[in-house]
């Protein structure tokens, strides 16, 4: 598979679905990122495969590991390639009435908060 990616573009698609049980609303998003590999010699391909770095990856490489050295460029969201489009997820939460809260100045972290639900 790495040999087939060598010197070529490919697209990575990652999708997620959010569901709000209170209203039974769902929202599905799919993010796509284009990845271009550098032309790879057979020695580089053999060394990468022998490293085992891509054995547990759907695309046979991990851009967050040594596989990043195989990549010439990406067009799109890095996290889509890693496996979860975090920015798209955060942007989607308000569409189902949730919000993501950053840490406050005291350093405490907050979780995803939903709006007040009447008792």
Protein Blocks (a to p, Z undefined) as FASTA:
>chain_A
ZZmmgopacddddddddddfklopacddddddddddddddfklmmmmmmnommmmgfklp
afklmmlmmpmbdcdjfklmnopafklmmmmmmmnopacddddfkopacddddddddZZ
